[in-house]
Amino acid sequence: MPHAPQHADVATAELDSALRGGPFHVALRAAIAARGLPLQRVQHHLSRHGVKVGVTSLSYWQQGARRPQRPESLRAVRALEEILELPEESLIRLLAESGESPSGLRSAARSYRSLVEASGVLDQLLAELDCPPDGGLHSLGHHDRLRIGARRELAERESHHIVRAHRDGIDRFVAVHHGDRGAAPERMRVHALENCRIGRVRWHRDTGVLAAELLFDTRLRAGDTFLFRYGVEDGTAGPSREYVRGFDCPGGQYALQVRFDAAALPVRCHRFAQHSAAAPRSACQDLALSGRHRSVHLVEPRVRAGFLGIGWDWE
């Protein structure tokens, strides 16, 4: 018995080290060992969270033989963080940083992006707004500006669009905002800033997704161009760690700028791309934080179908 405290200290030290440096399977194995839980008990706790995962799958995960990728598996990873008394996003972050899981893994939007898409929540919201898969607009230019607040939260996003109609009668655009983990879309506010006004707004609480109809007050003809700008006040979730923008088809220029509060500066920023939700992240590149304006940005002259984003690490 006198050696038990020392063993516990070693297990805790190994867990701390694994959570900092990964990889995912080593951190998971260390967390299970530190809590002293057999896999059958872990499975039981998961079932109480409404998540079904077999003992064999858990064993494979902690051995590194398999990786959590399906939506149900990602829900299990989030539940494991709570069951094993780990910091929020600790296991999910290791999956995302190692490229071991789908792009949907975001510090939340962003973390929930793959879950949102897999669950059909976004399709449901768009259907409620009578928005067809093809909105009739081709993007010529798109500029997103994010402000990260003093609590490290995604405080607000402003979007400026330059579009061209490819059929007659287009008079609106449906804007979608993915909140970070724990976001409350019912408390978000959408603002029409230029050449549009707010129509219907729909949201889904569990996934933090908000969809807002922006009305143009004019009907575009095929070939017409249009500029509009809107903003979303968020600030309803915890620390944000990345922003991901998805593109269904090739388009024009995309620029993303992230500005940080002086009281909450990241230690490292990087850009990345993904061809699809199941593909590994590529084109990763460190971004230098500008001293005076405390911001980083990326510019893609001509976007392809897939995902682009900027991630950042806190101390």
C-alpha positions as CSV (number, residue, x, y, z in Angstrom):
1,M,0.0,0.0,0.0
2,P,2.8,2.5,0.6
3,H,3.6,2.4,-3.1
4,A,0.1,3.2,-4.3
5,P,0.4,7.0,-4.0
6,Q,3.7,6.8,-6.0
7,H,2.0,4.7,-8.7
8,A,-0.8,7.2,-8.9
9,D,1.6,10.0,-9.3
10,V,3.4,8.2,-12.1
11,A,0.1,7.5,-13.9
12,T,-1.0,11.1,-13.5
13,A,2.3,12.3,-14.9
14,E,2.1,10.0,-17.9
15,L,-1.5,11.2,-18.5
16,D,-0.5,14.9,-18.4
17,S,2.4,14.2,-20.8
18,A,0.2,12.2,-23.2
19,L,-2.6,14.9,-23.2
20,R,0.0,17.5,-24.1
21,G,1.8,15.6,-26.9
22,G,-0.4,12.8,-27.9
23,P,-0.9,10.8,-29.9
24,F,-4.6,10.1,-29.3
25,H,-4.4,6.4,-28.5
26,V,-1.6,6.9,-26.0
27,A,-3.6,9.6,-24.2
28,L,-6.7,7.5,-24.2
29,R,-4.8,4.5,-22.8
30,A,-3.1,6.7,-20.1
31,A,-6.5,8.3,-19.1
32,I,-8.1,4.9,-18.7
33,A,-5.2,3.6,-16.7
34,A,-5.1,6.7,-14.5
35,R,-8.7,6.3,-13.6
36,G,-8.3,2.6,-13.0
37,L,-11.3,1.6,-15.1
38,P,-11.6,-1.7,-16.9
39,L,-12.9,-1.4,-20.4
40,Q,-16.2,-3.0,-19.4
41,R,-16.8,-0.2,-16.9
42,V,-15.9,2.4,-19.5
43,Q,-18.4,0.8,-21.9
44,H,-21.0,0.9,-19.2
45,H,-20.5,4.6,-18.5
46,L,-20.7,5.3,-22.2
47,S,-24.1,3.5,-22.4
48,R,-25.3,5.7,-19.6
49,H,-24.4,8.7,-21.8
50,G,-26.5,7.2,-24.6
51,V,-23.5,6.1,-26.7
52,K,-23.0,2.5,-27.8
53,V,-19.4,1.4,-28.3
54,G,-18.1,-2.2,-28.0
55,V,-15.3,-3.2,-25.7
56,T,-13.3,-4.4,-28.7
57,S,-13.5,-1.0,-30.4
58,L,-12.3,0.7,-27.2
59,S,-9.4,-1.7,-27.0
60,Y,-8.5,-1.0,-30.6
61,W,-8.7,2.7,-30.0
62,Q,-6.3,2.7,-27.1
63,Q,-3.9,0.4,-29.0
64,G,-3.9,2.6,-32.1
65,A,-5.2,-0.2,-34.2
66,R,-8.3,1.8,-35.2
67,R,-9.4,5.4,-35.0
68,P,-12.7,7.0,-34.0
69,Q,-14.2,8.4,-37.2
70,R,-17.9,7.7,-37.5
71,P,-20.3,10.3,-35.9
72,E,-21.3,7.8,-33.1
73,S,-17.6,7.2,-32.4
74,L,-16.9,11.0,-32.2
75,R,-19.8,11.3,-29.7
76,A,-18.1,8.6,-27.7
77,V,-14.8,10.5,-27.6
78,R,-16.6,13.5,-26.2
79,A,-18.3,11.4,-23.6
80,L,-15.0,9.8,-22.7
81,E,-13.6,13.2,-21.9
82,E,-16.3,13.6,-19.3
83,I,-16.2,10.0,-18.0
84,L,-12.4,10.1,-17.6
85,E,-12.4,13.6,-16.1
86,L,-10.4,15.1,-18.8
87,P,-10.4,18.7,-20.0
88,E,-12.9,19.6,-22.7
89,E,-11.5,19.1,-26.2
90,S,-8.4,17.3,-25.0
91,L,-8.9,14.1,-26.8
92,I,-10.7,15.7,-29.8
93,R,-7.8,18.1,-30.2
94,L,-5.3,15.2,-30.4
95,L,-7.4,13.6,-33.1
96,A,-7.6,16.8,-35.1
97,E,-3.9,17.8,-34.7
98,S,-2.7,14.3,-35.7
99,G,-4.9,14.3,-38.8
100,E,-6.4,11.0,-37.5
101,S,-10.0,12.0,-37.9
102,P,-12.4,13.8,-40.2
103,S,-12.3,17.5,-40.8
104,G,-15.5,17.9,-38.8
105,L,-13.2,17.7,-35.8
106,R,-12.9,21.2,-34.8
107,S,-12.5,22.7,-31.6
108,A,-15.9,22.9,-31.7
109,A,-17.7,24.1,-35.2
110,R,-16.3,23.6,-35.7
111,S,-15.8,20.5,-33.7
112,Y,-19.4,19.6,-34.5
113,R,-19.2,20.1,-38.2
114,S,-19.0,16.5,-39.1
115,L,-21.7,15.6,-36.6
116,V,-23.9,18.3,-38.0
117,E,-23.5,17.2,-41.6
118,A,-23.9,13.5,-40.7
119,S,-27.0,14.1,-38.7
120,G,-28.8,16.0,-41.4
121,V,-29.4,19.0,-39.1
122,L,-28.3,21.5,-41.7
123,D,-30.4,19.9,-44.4
124,Q,-33.4,20.1,-42.1
125,L,-32.9,23.8,-41.4
126,L,-32.4,24.6,-45.1
127,A,-35.6,22.7,-45.9
128,E,-37.5,24.7,-43.3
129,L,-36.3,27.9,-45.1
130,D,-37.3,26.4,-48.5
131,C,-33.7,26.7,-49.7
132,P,-32.8,24.4,-52.6
133,P,-29.4,22.7,-52.7
134,D,-28.4,25.1,-55.5
135,G,-29.2,28.6,-54.3
136,G,-28.7,30.0,-57.8
137,L,-25.6,32.1,-56.9
138,H,-22.0,31.6,-57.8
139,S,-19.4,33.1,-55.5
140,L,-17.0,35.6,-57.0
141,G,-15.5,36.6,-53.7
142,H,-16.1,35.9,-50.0
143,H,-14.4,37.6,-47.0
144,D,-14.9,36.3,-43.5
145,R,-13.7,38.3,-40.5
146,L,-13.7,36.7,-37.1
147,R,-13.2,38.4,-33.7
148,I,-12.1,36.2,-30.8
149,G,-13.0,37.8,-27.5
150,A,-11.2,38.1,-24.1
151,R,-12.6,34.8,-22.9
152,R,-11.1,33.1,-26.0
153,E,-14.6,32.8,-27.4
154,L,-15.8,33.3,-31.0
155,A,-17.4,36.7,-30.3
156,E,-18.6,37.6,-33.8
157,R,-18.2,36.9,-37.5
158,E,-18.7,39.3,-40.4
159,S,-19.1,38.1,-44.0
160,H,-18.8,40.1,-47.2
161,H,-20.1,38.3,-50.3
162,I,-19.7,39.1,-54.0
163,V,-21.9,36.8,-56.1
164,R,-23.3,36.3,-59.6
165,A,-26.7,34.8,-60.3
166,H,-26.8,31.9,-62.7
167,R,-30.5,31.9,-63.2
168,D,-33.3,34.4,-63.1
169,G,-35.4,35.3,-60.0
170,I,-32.8,35.0,-57.2
171,D,-33.7,37.3,-54.4
172,R,-32.1,35.9,-51.2
173,F,-29.3,34.0,-49.6
174,V,-29.3,31.6,-46.6
175,A,-26.4,32.3,-44.2
176,V,-25.2,29.5,-42.0
177,H,-23.3,29.9,-38.7
178,H,-21.8,26.9,-36.9
179,G,-21.2,27.7,-33.2
180,D,-18.5,26.2,-31.1
181,R,-19.2,23.5,-28.6
182,G,-21.8,24.5,-26.1
183,A,-23.0,27.4,-28.3
184,A,-26.6,28.7,-27.7
185,P,-27.9,29.7,-31.2
186,E,-31.1,31.1,-29.7
187,R,-28.9,33.8,-28.1
188,M,-27.0,34.7,-31.2
189,R,-28.0,37.8,-33.2
190,V,-27.8,38.2,-37.0
191,H,-27.3,41.7,-38.5
192,A,-27.9,42.7,-42.1
193,L,-25.1,45.2,-42.7
194,E,-25.3,46.0,-46.4
195,N,-27.7,45.4,-49.3
196,C,-29.9,42.9,-47.5
197,R,-32.3,42.5,-44.6
198,I,-33.1,39.6,-42.2
199,G,-35.9,37.2,-43.1
200,R,-36.6,33.9,-41.3
201,V,-34.1,32.5,-38.8
202,R,-33.9,28.9,-37.7
203,W,-31.5,27.2,-35.3
204,H,-30.8,23.8,-33.7
205,R,-29.8,23.9,-30.1
206,D,-27.9,20.6,-29.7
207,T,-25.5,21.3,-32.6
208,G,-25.2,25.1,-32.2
209,V,-26.2,25.7,-35.9
210,L,-28.0,28.8,-37.0
211,A,-29.5,29.5,-40.5
212,A,-30.7,32.9,-41.4
213,E,-32.5,34.1,-44.6
214,L,-31.0,37.3,-46.1
215,L,-33.4,39.1,-48.4
216,F,-32.1,41.2,-51.3
217,D,-35.1,43.4,-52.0
218,T,-34.4,42.8,-55.7
219,R,-34.7,40.0,-58.1
220,L,-31.4,39.1,-59.9
221,R,-31.4,38.0,-63.5
222,A,-28.9,35.4,-64.7
223,G,-25.5,37.1,-65.0
224,D,-26.3,39.9,-62.5
225,T,-23.7,40.5,-59.8
226,F,-24.6,41.5,-56.2
227,L,-22.7,42.5,-53.1
228,F,-24.0,42.0,-49.6
229,R,-22.7,41.9,-46.0
230,Y,-24.0,40.5,-42.8
231,G,-22.7,39.7,-39.3
232,V,-23.4,37.2,-36.5
233,E,-23.0,38.0,-32.9
234,D,-22.1,34.8,-31.1
235,G,-20.0,34.8,-27.8
236,T,-22.2,32.0,-26.4
237,A,-19.7,29.2,-26.2
238,G,-16.4,28.4,-24.5
239,P,-12.8,28.7,-26.0
240,S,-12.6,28.6,-29.7
241,R,-9.7,26.9,-31.4
242,E,-10.3,27.0,-35.1
243,Y,-12.6,28.2,-37.8
244,V,-13.4,26.0,-40.9
245,R,-15.3,27.1,-44.0
246,G,-16.7,24.4,-46.3
247,F,-17.2,24.9,-50.1
248,D,-19.6,22.6,-52.1
249,C,-18.2,23.6,-55.4
250,P,-15.3,25.6,-56.9
251,G,-15.6,29.4,-56.7
252,G,-13.8,32.7,-56.6
253,Q,-11.5,34.2,-54.0
254,Y,-11.9,33.4,-50.3
255,A,-10.2,35.4,-47.5
256,L,-10.4,34.6,-43.8
257,Q,-9.1,36.9,-41.1
258,V,-9.1,36.1,-37.4
259,R,-8.4,38.9,-34.9
260,F,-7.7,38.2,-31.3
261,D,-8.4,40.3,-28.2
262,A,-5.3,41.8,-26.5
263,A,-6.2,39.8,-23.4
264,A,-6.3,36.5,-25.1
265,L,-3.5,35.9,-27.6
266,P,-2.7,32.4,-29.0
267,V,0.7,30.8,-28.9
268,R,0.6,29.4,-32.4
269,C,-1.7,29.8,-35.5
270,H,-1.8,27.7,-38.7
271,R,-3.8,27.4,-41.9
272,F,-5.0,24.1,-43.4
273,A,-7.1,22.6,-46.2
274,Q,-9.1,19.4,-46.6
275,H,-10.5,17.9,-49.8
276,S,-13.4,16.2,-48.0
277,A,-14.6,15.5,-44.5
278,A,-13.0,12.1,-44.5
279,A,-9.6,13.3,-46.0
280,P,-6.6,14.2,-43.9
281,R,-5.7,17.8,-43.5
282,S,-3.1,19.2,-45.9
283,A,-1.4,22.4,-47.0
284,C,-0.7,23.2,-43.3
285,Q,1.3,26.3,-42.8
286,D,2.2,28.4,-39.8
287,L,0.8,31.9,-39.7
288,A,2.5,34.8,-37.9
289,L,0.3,36.9,-35.6
290,S,0.6,40.6,-36.5
291,G,1.8,42.5,-33.5
292,R,-0.3,45.7,-33.8
293,H,-3.6,44.2,-35.1
294,R,-3.3,40.8,-33.4
295,S,-4.6,39.0,-36.5
296,V,-3.8,36.3,-38.9
297,H,-5.3,35.6,-42.3
298,L,-5.4,33.4,-45.4
299,V,-6.3,34.2,-49.0
300,E,-7.2,31.5,-51.5
301,P,-7.4,33.1,-55.0
302,R,-9.7,30.4,-56.4
303,V,-11.3,27.9,-53.9
304,R,-11.9,24.3,-54.7
305,A,-14.6,22.0,-53.3
306,G,-13.6,21.1,-49.7
307,F,-12.6,22.9,-46.6
308,L,-10.3,25.8,-45.7
309,G,-9.5,27.0,-42.2
310,I,-7.3,28.5,-39.6
311,G,-6.5,26.9,-36.2
312,W,-4.8,28.3,-33.1
313,D,-3.4,27.0,-29.9
314,W,-3.8,28.5,-26.4
315,E,-1.3,28.1,-23.6
